Amino acid sequence: MSGLRRLLVIGFVSVALKAHGLTLQESIRLTLETHPEVLAARHEYSSRGAEVRQAKSGYLPSVDLAAGIGRQSLESQSTGGDEVSLTRHETSLSARQMLFDGFATSEEVNRQQARASSAQYKAKEVEDNTALRVTEVYLNVLRFQDLLNLARDTLYEHQNIHDQMVLRNKSGVGSKADLDQITARLALAQSNMITAQSNLLDAKTNFYRVTGIYPDFDKLEAPVVKATLPTNIETAESMALQQHPTLLSASADVDSAEAQYDASESVFWPRLQLEADRRWDQNIDGVEGGTNDAIVALRMTYNLYAGGGDKARRKQTAYQLEAAREIRNNTQRQVVESLRLSWSAYRTIADQLKYLKMHVRAASDTKSAYRKQFNIGRRTLLDLLNTENEVVDSRRALINALYDQTFSQYRVFNSMGQLLEKIGSTKS
């Protein structure tokens, strides 16, 4: 997709999305179609595919056509000691077919195929990580919308209490200290409201930066995680080690290094090649007239000594192979670490949720009781405001935990290399 066409598509999609809600699956699909990192990874994979075809060309014959014309002056015994100057014409057609090259071509094909597999898994890794990033910014927009609603409700509650205290103060029932207290809390609630609006704006900006689209954010649909996680960490770890694209890419890099190591042995073998040459020359080497020549030959070349460079090259590729294996081993540790951290975060939030919900219920019941007691003079305004703050804090903690729980599930799927599969989104 060209740059201009991609920009037109993004613009059209952004306008179209103003009219209806945007799901998480749609956000991921649209992002994968246009995100520069995803497209770069796919182009890299296509490039590796071209390198495979380039390596396979070593199995096929090569044909060369050559032609030349020039002035040649020659003085030799063949010319009787006289200087002869003739216009020289040269035309030749040559063909070469490799019959045996010490398995260099076959190992190069294996190396390029392994590199192509590595790039394919790398592209899958980039897609999965991009999908996780889209999920994060999508959920954050919803999160900060809910937090803004909470801040708006809190401001409304404080405004009502403030109005009530103004009336009490005017009627001589309330104290100025209570009015000052609620005025201070109201100012804080207004400040928190502005902060919540700013946080939501930042979340929308982050969404646009990641996805490249700017829909009607009020119509975003909260995602529902339909896929189930494995029953235990051991099962999840086994699945991650089998199919995580980062680990598969590192394993393909090991295959590439092995093929490169095997190819380094080809120089110790003779090279066998079938050659065919046909020449049409005129006025060659002082002899006036045409000369035709044709030859078909089977030729062998065998390097006997190259200054030790071939042995050094083989050692180099052996070290590179060991380095690739250690990188794969380290990648395996990173995959396991990422999965265990994601799993721990998910289990921690899951264990906290029931207590956070209990906190909200208890704080809300306390607030209701305190309000009744305040109205009959059994509770101070400070008691009422403090319990109001506790309700707000508990609701804020619950909102964050609910979104964190949803994201942690997606994060576990990402750590297993299954995010796009489980989230129900497909790439273009």
VEXMAR-795543 format. One record per residue (C-alpha): z negated, x negated, y; residue in one letter; residue number from 1; chain. Coordinates in pm, 1 decimal, always signed. Example, Ala and Ser with C-alpha at 12.3 -4.5 7.8 and 13.67 -1.06 7.14 Angstrom:
BEGIN
PT         up       east      north   res     n   chain
PT     -780.0    -1230.0     -450.0     A     1       A
PT     -714.0    -1367.0     -106.0     S     2       A
! end
This chain:
BEGIN
PT         up       east      north   res     n   chain
PT       +0.0       +0.0       +0.0     M     1       A
PT     +107.1     -152.9     +331.8     S     2       A
PT     -140.7     -195.1     +617.4     G     3       A
PT      +26.8      +69.2     +837.6     L     4       A
PT      +49.3     +320.0     +554.2     R     5       A
PT     -315.8     +259.8     +463.2     R     6       A
PT     -423.1     +323.6     +822.8     L     7       A
PT     -221.5     +646.7     +830.4     L     8       A
PT     -379.6     +759.9     +503.4     V     9       A
PT     -729.1     +680.6     +633.9     I    10       A
PT     -661.0     +872.6     +954.8     G    11       A
PT     -523.0    +1173.3     +770.1     F    12       A
PT     -814.6    +1177.5     +526.2     V    13       A
PT    -1070.6    +1148.5     +807.7     S    14       A
PT     -918.9    +1447.8     +986.0     V    15       A
PT     -893.1    +1650.6     +665.3     A    16       A
PT    -1256.1    +1582.1     +575.7     L    17       A
PT    -1374.5    +1739.1     +899.2     K    18       A
PT    -1290.1    +2076.2     +749.6     A    19       A
PT    -1489.1    +2066.3     +427.4     H    20       A
PT    -1776.0    +1892.3     +256.9     G    21       A
PT    -1739.7    +1546.6     +109.6     L    22       A
PT    -1890.6    +1470.2     -228.8     T    23       A
PT    -2013.4    +1131.9     -341.9     L    24       A
PT    -1732.8    +1113.7     -599.5     Q    25       A
PT    -1471.7    +1178.3     -330.7     E    26       A
PT    -1629.1     +917.0     -105.4     S    27       A
PT    -1610.2     +655.5     -379.3     I    28       A
PT    -1253.2     +745.2     -474.7     R    29       A
PT    -1129.9     +725.8     -115.7     L    30       A
PT    -1315.7     +399.9      -56.7     T    31       A
PT    -1170.4     +234.4     -365.8     L    32       A
PT     -821.8     +325.3     -243.7     E    33       A
PT     -863.6     +147.1      +90.2     T    34       A
PT    -1152.3     -101.9      +82.7     H    35       A
PT    -1025.2     -455.4     +160.6     P    36       A
PT    -1246.5     -630.7      -96.1     E    37       A
PT    -1134.1     -394.0     -372.2     V    38       A
PT     -767.8     -431.9     -281.5     L    39       A
PT     -802.4     -811.2     -259.8     A    40       A
PT     -956.0     -820.5     -610.5     A    41       A
PT     -673.6     -604.9     -746.9     R    42       A
PT     -411.9     -827.3     -583.6     H    43       A
PT     -580.3    -1129.2     -739.0     E    44       A
PT     -552.2     -963.6    -1080.3     Y    45       A
PT     -183.6     -892.4    -1022.1     S    46       A
PT     -138.7    -1256.1     -920.1     S    47       A
PT     -295.0    -1371.2    -1247.1     R    48       A
PT      -56.9    -1144.1    -1436.3     G    49       A
PT     +235.9    -1319.6    -1268.2     A    50       A
PT      +86.7    -1653.6    -1374.9     E    51       A
PT      +85.4    -1534.1    -1736.6     V    52       A
PT     +455.6    -1454.6    -1712.3     R    53       A
PT     +510.1    -1793.6    -1550.4     Q    54       A
PT     +335.9    -1969.3    -1840.4     A    55       A
PT     +542.4    -1779.1    -2097.8     K    56       A
PT     +861.1    -1910.4    -1935.9     S    57       A
PT     +785.6    -2238.4    -2117.2     G    58       A
PT     +904.8    -2074.6    -2440.0     Y    59       A
PT    +1247.7    -2002.4    -2293.9     L    60       A
PT    +1537.2    -2242.8    -2229.9     P    61       A
PT    +1615.3    -2383.2    -1886.6     S    62       A
PT    +1973.8    -2408.9    -1764.6     V    63       A
PT    +2083.3    -2624.2    -1466.9     D    64       A
PT    +2414.0    -2642.1    -1287.2     L    65       A
PT    +2492.7    -2944.8    -1072.4     A    66       A
PT    +2795.5    -3029.3     -859.1     A    67       A
PT    +2873.7    -3305.8     -614.0     G    68       A
PT    +3152.1    -3468.6     -415.9     I    69       A
PT    +3160.4    -3797.5     -227.8     G    70       A
PT    +3351.9    -4115.0     -149.6     R    71       A
PT    +3299.4    -4406.9     -390.0     Q    72       A
PT    +3415.8    -4766.5     -331.8     S    73       A
PT    +3399.8    -4997.8     -632.3     L    74       A
PT    +3493.7    -5360.7     -698.2     E    75       A
PT    +3441.7    -5471.8    -1059.2     S    76       A
PT    +3612.6    -5616.1    -1362.7     Q    77       A
PT    +3730.3    -5266.1    -1458.9     S    78       A
PT    +3929.2    -5253.3    -1133.6     T    79       A
PT    +4077.0    -5603.0    -1182.2     G    80       A
PT    +3860.5    -5743.6     -907.6     G    81       A
PT    +4020.8    -5519.1     -649.1     D    82       A
PT    +3827.0    -5278.5     -433.9     E    83       A
PT    +3908.4    -4923.7     -528.1     V    84       A
PT    +3808.1    -4631.2     -309.1     S    85       A
PT    +3830.7    -4282.2     -456.3     L    86       A
PT    +3696.2    -3934.2     -386.5     T    87       A
PT    +3446.6    -3869.1     -665.9     R    88       A
PT    +3396.4    -3515.0     -805.8     H    89       A
PT    +3104.3    -3426.8    -1036.6     E    90       A
PT    +3022.9    -3101.5    -1216.6     T    91       A
PT    +2769.6    -3062.1    -1496.5     S    92       A
PT    +2594.1    -2789.2    -1692.0     L    93       A
PT    +2280.3    -2872.5    -1889.4     S    94       A
PT    +2048.7    -2668.2    -2109.7     A    95       A
PT    +1706.0    -2758.9    -2247.5     R    96       A
PT    +1509.1    -2576.8    -2514.2     Q    97       A
PT    +1156.9    -2687.0    -2594.6     M    98       A
PT    +1096.0    -2690.3    -2969.7     L    99       A
PT     +755.3    -2856.9    -2979.4     F   100       A
PT     +533.2    -2978.7    -2696.1     D   101       A
PT     +205.1    -3037.3    -2874.4     G   102       A
PT     +102.1    -2671.1    -2823.0     F   103       A
PT      +85.0    -2723.7    -2444.8     A   104       A
PT     +280.5    -2407.2    -2364.1     T   105       A
PT      +90.8    -2182.9    -2605.7     S   106       A
PT     -244.9    -2307.0    -2475.5     E   107       A
PT     -129.3    -2261.2    -2116.4     E   108       A
PT      -37.6    -1902.3    -2199.3     V   109       A
PT     -383.4    -1854.7    -2353.4     N   110       A
PT     -546.2    -2006.1    -2044.8     R   111       A
PT     -356.9    -1783.0    -1803.5     Q   112       A
PT     -424.1    -1473.6    -2013.1     Q   113       A
PT     -795.5    -1557.0    -2007.0     A   114       A
PT     -779.6    -1607.8    -1629.8     R   115       A
PT     -604.9    -1270.7    -1595.5     A   116       A
PT     -881.4    -1106.9    -1801.8     S   117       A
PT    -1140.8    -1274.1    -1583.0     S   118       A
PT     -972.3    -1140.5    -1269.3     A   119       A
PT     -950.9     -792.8    -1423.4     Q   120       A
PT    -1324.4     -790.2    -1496.9     Y   121       A
PT    -1390.3     -934.1    -1152.3     K   122       A
PT    -1195.4     -647.0     -996.9     A   123       A
PT    -1404.8     -404.3    -1202.8     K   124       A
PT    -1719.6     -577.7    -1077.8     E   125       A
PT    -1605.8     -544.5     -715.8     V   126       A
PT    -1522.8     -176.2     -770.3     E   127       A
PT    -1862.9     -108.2     -928.5     D   128       A
PT    -2051.3     -291.1     -653.5     N   129       A
PT    -1847.9     -116.1     -384.6     T   130       A
PT    -1920.9     +219.1     -549.8     A   131       A
PT    -2292.3     +133.9     -545.6     L   132       A
PT    -2270.2      +44.1     -177.1     R   133       A
PT    -2094.0     +374.1     -105.1     V   134       A
PT    -2367.3     +552.9     -297.5     T   135       A
PT    -2633.5     +378.6      -90.2     E   136       A
PT    -2481.8     +463.4     +249.2     V   137       A
PT    -2401.1     +819.1     +134.8     Y   138       A
PT    -2760.1     +879.4      +27.6     L   139       A
PT    -2891.8     +715.8     +344.9     N   140       A
PT    -2700.3     +963.2     +561.4     V   141       A
PT    -2862.2    +1249.0     +370.6     L   142       A
PT    -3199.5    +1072.3     +376.9     R   143       A
PT    -3201.0    +1023.9     +754.0     F   144       A
PT    -3074.2    +1377.3     +809.3     Q   145       A
PT    -3378.8    +1504.5     +620.0     D   146       A
PT    -3606.7    +1267.6     +809.9     L   147       A
PT    -3456.4    +1388.3    +1136.8     L   148       A
PT    -3524.9    +1748.4    +1031.1     N   149       A
PT    -3881.0    +1646.0     +951.1     L   150       A
PT    -3918.1    +1482.1    +1292.8     A   151       A
PT    -3773.5    +1795.5    +1455.6     R   152       A
PT    -4020.3    +2019.1    +1267.8     D   153       A
PT    -4306.2    +1787.8    +1365.1     T   154       A
PT    -4202.2    +1800.1    +1729.0     L   155       A
PT    -4188.4    +2180.7    +1707.2     Y   156       A
PT    -4538.0    +2193.1    +1557.4     E   157       A
PT    -4677.9    +1963.0    +1824.7     H   158       A
PT    -4503.9    +2162.2    +2098.8     Q   159       A
PT    -4664.9    +2482.8    +1971.2     N   160       A
PT    -5009.4    +2323.1    +1964.3     I   161       A
PT    -4950.9    +2179.2    +2310.2     H   162       A
PT    -4853.3    +2519.5    +2447.5     D   163       A
PT    -5161.7    +2669.5    +2286.6     Q   164       A
PT    -5387.7    +2406.2    +2441.7     M   165       A
PT    -5228.2    +2455.7    +2786.3     V   166       A
PT    -5313.9    +2826.3    +2766.2     L   167       A
PT    -5666.9    +2747.3    +2653.6     R   168       A
PT    -5711.0    +2498.8    +2933.7     N   169       A
PT    -5586.9    +2746.3    +3192.9     K   170       A
PT    -5821.5    +3011.5    +3060.9     S   171       A
PT    -6112.9    +2767.8    +3072.3     G   172       A
PT    -6167.5    +2770.7    +2695.3     V   173       A
PT    -6013.8    +2433.3    +2608.1     G   174       A
PT    -6114.4    +2090.4    +2733.5     S   175       A
PT    -5900.6    +1846.4    +2928.1     K   176       A
PT    -5965.7    +1584.5    +2658.9     A   177       A
PT    -5800.1    +1810.3    +2400.7     D   178       A
PT    -5503.6    +1865.8    +2632.0     L   179       A
PT    -5467.1    +1492.5    +2688.1     D   180       A
PT    -5488.5    +1433.7    +2312.9     Q   181       A
PT    -5211.8    +1678.1    +2225.7     I   182       A
PT    -5001.7    +1554.4    +2519.9     T   183       A
PT    -5020.7    +1202.5    +2377.9     A   184       A
PT    -4930.8    +1324.6    +2027.4     R   185       A
PT    -4643.3    +1531.3    +2167.0     L   186       A
PT    -4503.6    +1225.8    +2347.0     A   187       A
PT    -4526.1    +1029.2    +2022.5     L   188       A
PT    -4347.6    +1308.8    +1834.5     A   189       A
PT    -4070.1    +1305.3    +2094.9     Q   190       A
PT    -4038.0     +927.4    +2058.0     S   191       A
PT    -4024.7     +962.5    +1678.6     N   192       A
PT    -3754.1    +1224.6    +1721.2     M   193       A
PT    -3541.8     +980.8    +1923.6     I   194       A
PT    -3598.4     +709.3    +1661.6     T   195       A
PT    -3491.8     +946.5    +1382.8     A   196       A
PT    -3174.9    +1035.0    +1574.3     Q   197       A
PT    -3097.1     +665.7    +1620.3     S   198       A
PT    -3158.9     +595.1    +1249.4     N   199       A
PT    -2920.2     +874.7    +1153.5     L   200       A
PT    -2655.1     +740.6    +1389.1     L   201       A
PT    -2693.4     +394.9    +1233.7     D   202       A
PT    -2661.6     +547.2     +885.7     A   203       A
PT    -2338.8     +722.2     +986.0     K   204       A
PT    -2204.4     +398.0    +1131.2     T   205       A
PT    -2285.9     +214.2     +807.8     N   206       A
PT    -2111.7     +489.5     +612.5     F   207       A
PT    -1796.1     +444.5     +818.7     Y   208       A
PT    -1809.8      +65.6     +787.3     R   209       A
PT    -1827.4      +84.1     +407.3     V   210       A
PT    -1593.6     +377.1     +341.0     T   211       A
PT    -1356.6     +366.6     +637.6     G   212       A
PT    -1383.3     +745.8     +680.0     I   213       A
PT    -1578.5     +962.1     +922.3     Y   214       A
PT    -1620.5    +1315.2     +781.1     P   215       A
PT    -1831.9    +1605.6     +897.4     D   216       A
PT    -2167.3    +1459.6     +801.5     F   217       A
PT    -2336.9    +1799.2     +823.5     D   218       A
PT    -2132.0    +1908.8     +521.3     K   219       A
PT    -2215.0    +1622.9     +287.1     L   220       A
PT    -2315.3    +1745.7      -56.6     E   221       A
PT    -2624.8    +1601.2     -217.5     A   222       A
PT    -2525.8    +1432.3     -546.2     P   223       A
PT    -2675.9    +1527.9     -877.9     V   224       A
PT    -2715.9    +1258.5    -1143.8     V   225       A
PT    -2582.0    +1426.2    -1455.5     K   226       A
PT    -2568.3    +1118.7    -1679.5     A   227       A
PT    -2884.9    +1018.9    -1862.9     T   228       A
PT    -3030.7     +672.0    -1875.0     L   229       A
PT    -3101.5     +495.4    -2206.7     P   230       A
PT    -3436.0     +577.3    -2361.6     T   231       A
PT    -3567.6     +221.6    -2323.8     N   232       A
PT    -3496.4     -107.4    -2151.5     I   233       A
PT    -3390.9     -278.0    -2475.1     E   234       A
PT    -3103.7      -34.3    -2527.0     T   235       A
PT    -2997.8      -66.5    -2164.1     A   236       A
PT    -3005.4     -445.9    -2189.1     E   237       A
PT    -2794.0     -444.1    -2504.7     S   238       A
PT    -2533.9     -225.5    -2335.4     M   239       A
PT    -2529.7     -447.4    -2027.3     A   240       A
PT    -2474.1     -762.7    -2232.3     L   241       A
PT    -2181.9     -595.7    -2409.8     Q   242       A
PT    -1992.4     -450.3    -2116.6     Q   243       A
PT    -2111.3     -575.5    -1779.2     H   244       A
PT    -1794.7     -688.9    -1596.0     P   245       A
PT    -1960.6     -993.0    -1438.1     T   246       A
PT    -2062.3    -1125.3    -1778.1     L   247       A
PT    -1724.2    -1039.1    -1930.8     L   248       A
PT    -1553.8    -1224.9    -1645.7     S   249       A
PT    -1769.8    -1532.4    -1708.9     A   250       A
PT    -1690.4    -1513.8    -2082.0     S   251       A
PT    -1318.2    -1498.6    -2001.1     A   252       A
PT    -1363.2    -1808.7    -1785.2     D   253       A
PT    -1505.5    -1985.1    -2092.4     V   254       A
PT    -1196.1    -1882.0    -2291.8     D   255       A
PT     -979.6    -2022.2    -2012.4     S   256       A
PT    -1168.5    -2352.4    -2017.0     A   257       A
PT    -1136.2    -2372.9    -2396.2     E   258       A
PT     -761.6    -2323.6    -2374.1     A   259       A
PT     -742.2    -2589.8    -2104.3     Q   260       A
PT     -937.2    -2828.6    -2325.9     Y   261       A
PT     -706.7    -2761.1    -2621.1     D   262       A
PT     -400.6    -2809.8    -2399.7     A   263       A
PT     -525.1    -3153.8    -2294.4     S   264       A
PT     -457.0    -3273.1    -2651.1     E   265       A
PT      -85.3    -3197.1    -2621.7     S   266       A
PT      -10.5    -3535.7    -2462.9     V   267       A
PT     -113.7    -3707.4    -2788.0     F   268       A
PT     +168.1    -3531.1    -2973.3     W   269       A
PT     +541.3    -3611.6    -2961.4     P   270       A
PT     +765.9    -3379.4    -2765.2     R   271       A
PT    +1074.4    -3237.2    -2937.8     L   272       A
PT    +1353.3    -3083.1    -2733.4     Q   273       A
PT    +1704.3    -2955.3    -2797.1     L   274       A
PT    +1943.9    -3065.4    -2522.4     E   275       A
PT    +2301.6    -2962.0    -2444.4     A   276       A
PT    +2509.9    -3117.5    -2165.7     D   277       A
PT    +2865.6    -3055.7    -2046.8     R   278       A
PT    +3029.3    -3257.3    -1769.3     R   279       A
PT    +3352.2    -3223.5    -1575.3     W   280       A
PT    +3409.1    -3535.4    -1359.3     D   281       A
PT    +3699.5    -3682.7    -1167.6     Q   282       A
PT    +3760.6    -4029.5    -1022.9     N   283       A
PT    +3446.7    -4178.3    -1172.4     I   284       A
PT    +3360.8    -4546.3    -1134.5     D   285       A
PT    +3699.9    -4648.4     -999.1     G   286       A
PT    +3901.3    -4481.2    -1276.2     V   287       A
PT    +4142.8    -4233.2    -1133.7     E   288       A
PT    +4173.2    -3906.3    -1325.4     G   289       A
PT    +3950.8    -3653.3    -1499.3     G   290       A
PT    +3673.6    -3710.8    -1751.6     T   291       A
PT    +3523.8    -3440.0    -1972.9     N   292       A
PT    +3207.7    -3496.0    -2173.3     D   293       A
PT    +3000.6    -3272.7    -2401.7     A   294       A
PT    +2688.1    -3353.1    -2598.7     I   295       A
PT    +2430.9    -3160.5    -2804.3     V   296       A
PT    +2130.9    -3360.6    -2917.1     A   297       A
PT    +1782.6    -3325.2    -3059.9     L   298       A
PT    +1556.7    -3563.1    -2870.1     R   299       A
PT    +1200.1    -3673.0    -2922.1     M   300       A
PT     +979.1    -3837.9    -2663.6     T   301       A
PT     +642.1    -3984.7    -2743.5     Y   302       A
PT     +417.7    -4145.3    -2487.6     N   303       A
PT     +244.7    -4446.3    -2641.0     L   304       A
PT      +26.6    -4549.9    -2350.9     Y   305       A
PT      -60.1    -4391.6    -2015.6     A   306       A
PT     -329.7    -4624.8    -1885.8     G   307       A
PT     -613.3    -4421.8    -2041.4     G   308       A
PT     -547.5    -4125.9    -1811.6     G   309       A
PT     -489.7    -3885.0    -2099.0     D   310       A
PT     -826.0    -3964.4    -2258.1     K   311       A
PT     -997.8    -3926.9    -1922.2     A   312       A
PT     -826.2    -3591.0    -1873.0     R   313       A
PT     -953.4    -3472.5    -2210.6     R   314       A
PT    -1309.4    -3573.5    -2120.6     K   315       A
PT    -1273.8    -3395.7    -1788.4     Q   316       A
PT    -1170.9    -3069.4    -1953.6     T   317       A
PT    -1457.0    -3107.3    -2205.4     A   318       A
PT    -1706.7    -3125.1    -1918.5     Y   319       A
PT    -1538.2    -2831.0    -1747.0     Q   320       A
PT    -1571.1    -2630.5    -2069.0     L   321       A
PT    -1943.2    -2704.5    -2091.5     E   322       A
PT    -1983.6    -2613.2    -1723.9     A   323       A
PT    -1809.8    -2278.6    -1784.3     A   324       A
PT    -2041.6    -2209.0    -2077.2     R   325       A
PT    -2350.9    -2281.8    -1869.5     E   326       A
PT    -2221.2    -2059.2    -1589.1     I   327       A
PT    -2178.9    -1781.4    -1846.0     R   328       A
PT    -2532.6    -1840.1    -1976.1     N   329       A
PT    -2670.2    -1826.0    -1623.2     N   330       A
PT    -2468.6    -1511.3    -1553.5     T   331       A
PT    -2625.2    -1353.1    -1860.4     Q   332       A
PT    -2970.9    -1427.2    -1721.2     R   333       A
PT    -2872.4    -1278.1    -1384.9     Q   334       A
PT    -2740.1     -962.1    -1550.3     V   335       A
PT    -3063.1     -919.9    -1747.6     V   336       A
PT    -3273.6     -990.1    -1437.5     E   337       A
PT    -3081.8     -738.0    -1226.6     S   338       A
PT    -3111.9     -472.6    -1496.4     L   339       A
PT    -3484.1     -526.1    -1545.9     R   340       A
PT    -3551.0     -512.6    -1171.0     L   341       A
PT    -3345.5     -192.6    -1141.5     S   342       A
PT    -3519.1      -40.1    -1441.9     W   343       A
PT    -3862.5     -133.5    -1306.3     S   344       A
PT    -3781.0      +21.8     -968.4     A   345       A
PT    -3666.3     +341.9    -1135.5     Y   346       A
PT    -3973.0     +370.8    -1358.5     R   347       A
PT    -4207.9     +294.4    -1067.4     T   348       A
PT    -4059.7     +566.4     -849.3     I   349       A
PT    -4054.7     +813.3    -1138.4     A   350       A
PT    -4428.0     +749.7    -1196.5     D   351       A
PT    -4507.2     +785.0     -825.3     Q   352       A
PT    -4323.1    +1111.6     -767.0     L   353       A
PT    -4575.8    +1344.9     -927.1     K   354       A
PT    -4856.5    +1196.5     -715.6     Y   355       A
PT    -4645.9    +1210.2     -398.3     L   356       A
PT    -4578.0    +1579.2     -464.4     K   357       A
PT    -4949.4    +1635.2     -523.7     M   358       A
PT    -5018.4    +1461.1     -192.8     H   359       A
PT    -4777.6    +1690.6       -6.7     V   360       A
PT    -4929.6    +2003.7     -161.1     R   361       A
PT    -5286.1    +1893.1      -96.7     A   362       A
PT    -5213.0    +1782.2     +260.2     A   363       A
PT    -5030.0    +2108.5     +334.4     S   364       A
PT    -5318.5    +2314.6     +194.3     D   365       A
PT    -5563.4    +2110.5     +402.5     T   366       A
PT    -5354.1    +2162.6     +713.5     K   367       A
PT    -5344.8    +2537.2     +654.2     S   368       A
PT    -5721.0    +2550.5     +604.8     A   369       A
PT    -5787.6    +2332.3     +908.5     Y   370       A
PT    -5564.8    +2549.8    +1127.3     R   371       A
PT    -5763.7    +2862.1    +1031.0     K   372       A
PT    -6090.1    +2678.6    +1091.2     Q   373       A
PT    -5961.4    +2543.7    +1424.9     F   374       A
PT    -5874.9    +2894.4    +1540.8     N   375       A
PT    -6235.1    +3004.3    +1484.1     I   376       A
PT    -6380.6    +2686.6    +1633.8     G   377       A
PT    -6498.7    +2518.2    +1313.8     R   378       A
PT    -6253.7    +2227.2    +1342.0     R   379       A
PT    -6168.5    +2005.4    +1636.8     T   380       A
PT    -5818.4    +1951.5    +1768.5     L   381       A
PT    -5835.2    +1593.1    +1647.7     L   382       A
PT    -5904.9    +1716.7    +1293.9     D   383       A
PT    -5598.8    +1943.0    +1313.2     L   384       A
PT    -5372.5    +1671.7    +1451.6     L   385       A
PT    -5487.4    +1418.5    +1194.6     N   386       A
PT    -5412.6    +1652.0     +905.3     T   387       A
PT    -5075.9    +1732.9    +1066.0     E   388       A
PT    -4996.5    +1360.9    +1065.4     N   389       A
PT    -5101.0    +1333.8     +702.9     E   390       A
PT    -4864.0    +1617.5     +610.3     V   391       A
PT    -4580.7    +1446.1     +796.8     V   392       A
PT    -4654.0    +1110.1     +633.9     D   393       A
PT    -4671.8    +1265.8     +286.8     S   394       A
PT    -4345.6    +1455.1     +335.5     R   395       A
PT    -4174.7    +1144.1     +469.0     R   396       A
PT    -4293.1     +942.3     +169.0     A   397       A
PT    -4170.6    +1213.1      -68.8     L   398       A
PT    -3827.9    +1232.8      +97.4     I   399       A
PT    -3785.1     +856.1      +71.5     N   400       A
PT    -3904.9     +853.1     -289.4     A   401       A
PT    -3663.3    +1128.5     -394.1     L   402       A
PT    -3366.0     +944.4     -247.1     Y   403       A
PT    -3493.1     +613.6     -383.9     D   404       A
PT    -3516.4     +770.1     -728.9     Q   405       A
PT    -3156.9     +893.5     -713.3     T   406       A
PT    -3030.4     +557.4     -590.5     F   407       A
PT    -3236.5     +368.6     -849.8     S   408       A
PT    -3063.8     +564.2    -1127.9     Q   409       A
PT    -2723.1     +468.8     -991.9     Y   410       A
PT    -2847.8     +112.9     -954.9     R   411       A
PT    -2944.8     +101.5    -1323.2     V   412       A
PT    -2597.6     +223.3    -1420.3     F   413       A
PT    -2449.7      -46.3    -1197.1     N   414       A
PT    -2668.6     -310.3    -1362.5     S   415       A
PT    -2533.0     -190.3    -1697.0     M   416       A
PT    -2172.7     -205.8    -1574.0     G   417       A
PT    -2126.7     +170.8    -1613.8     Q   418       A
PT    -2155.0     +309.5    -1261.3     L   419       A
PT    -1797.8     +435.4    -1214.5     L   420       A
PT    -1799.3     +580.5    -1563.5     E   421       A
PT    -2130.9     +760.6    -1520.2     K   422       A
PT    -2075.3     +875.7    -1166.2     I   423       A
PT    -1755.9    +1054.6    -1265.7     G   424       A
PT    -1529.3     +873.0    -1020.4     S   425       A
PT    -1200.8     +708.1    -1107.6     T   426       A
PT    -1006.7     +447.3     -920.3     K   427       A
PT     -656.2     +509.2     -800.5     S   428       A
! end
